[in-house]
Amino acid sequence: MSAAYSTQLAEVIDVFSSQRRHPSGAVHQLDACHVERWGLALRGPTADTEDAASEVTWLLPDLGLRLTKLRPRRRHSRPGPTRLTATRIEHDTRSWMSTDLLLGLEIDDRAPARIAQYEEFAAAVSSGLIRLSEADFALRTVHRTLEEISLHRDINQWLAHRGIFDMW
């Protein structure tokens, strides 16, 4: 049985209007969107899950990563894992375009980091949806990040090591 895969998530974020535009044409208004010295910080509602009230996303172009954290809807709920995804990121003054390369990490405070979406990634590579050069970039990015986070034992310590001290 082959793994099912979705198309790559390619989105454009308009910094001036604080809007996220998906390839489907859907446009979502963000609650926050601002450029930082390390990349782009976004916060907005998520329609993907009933358990999450909002999503915080950071685009880190120098690292080739998207960090995503879902904020729980209920005050006493535990937050879900942090997701780091290999991402091709291009930007100019007005807009940021990110293309998800479908391979990433899940980091939970209660368990070691683990590689995520590998079946979807493998299916996308074998079908040609992801070029071999992009697949190589994604593999190198995810394995480098996993090794670095393992050395620092905590995503916040890893971010601090990378010079990112903002609240996550």
RALINWO-V377116 format. One record per residue. N is the residue number from 0. RES is the residue in one letter. PHI is phi in whole degrees, 0 to 359 (* if undefined). Layout:
N;RES;PHI  N;RES;PHI
//
This chain:
0;M;*  1;S;269  2;A;286  3;A;280  4;Y;221  5;S;259  6;T;290  7;Q;299  8;L;274  9;A;248  10;E;227  11;V;240  12;I;251  13;D;270  14;V;293  15;F;291  16;S;263  17;S;55  18;Q;236  19;R;249  20;R;245  21;H;266  22;P;301  23;S;291  24;G;100  25;A;294  26;V;238  27;H;241  28;Q;282  29;L;265  30;D;283  31;A;212  32;C;203  33;H;212  34;V;279  35;E;244  36;R;296  37;W;263  38;G;158  39;L;238  40;A;252  41;L;230  42;R;215  43;G;189  44;P;292  45;T;237  46;A;259  47;D;286  48;T;216  49;E;283  50;D;280  51;A;254  52;A;273  53;S;205  54;E;232  55;V;251  56;T;230  57;W;240  58;L;259  59;L;244  60;P;297  61;D;293  62;L;260  63;G;67  64;L;229  65;R;245  66;L;257  67;T;227  68;K;228  69;L;271  70;R;267  71;P;294  72;R;288  73;R;266  74;R;301  75;H;264  76;S;284  77;R;282  78;P;292  79;G;285  80;P;291  81;T;279  82;R;248  83;L;244  84;T;233  85;A;297  86;T;216  87;R;273  88;I;236  89;E;233  90;H;206  91;D;224  92;T;299  93;R;267  94;S;224  95;W;238  96;M;245  97;S;234  98;T;238  99;D;290  100;L;265  101;L;65  102;L;226  103;G;200  104;L;233  105;E;244  106;I;237  107;D;247  108;D;298  109;R;260  110;A;209  111;P;293  112;A;298  113;R;221  114;I;287  115;A;236  116;Q;66  117;Y;293  118;E;291  119;E;297  120;F;299  121;A;300  122;A;295  123;A;292  124;V;291  125;S;294  126;S;273  127;G;90  128;L;296  129;I;247  130;R;293  131;L;299  132;S;295  133;E;292  134;A;297  135;D;298  136;F;300  137;A;298  138;L;298  139;R;297  140;T;296  141;V;293  142;H;290  143;R;298  144;T;294  145;L;300  146;E;296  147;E;295  148;I;294  149;S;297  150;L;294  151;H;269  152;R;66  153;D;199  154;I;295  155;N;292  156;Q;293  157;W;297  158;L;300  159;A;298  160;H;300  161;R;277  162;G;86  163;I;251  164;F;252  165;D;291  166;M;293  167;W;257
//
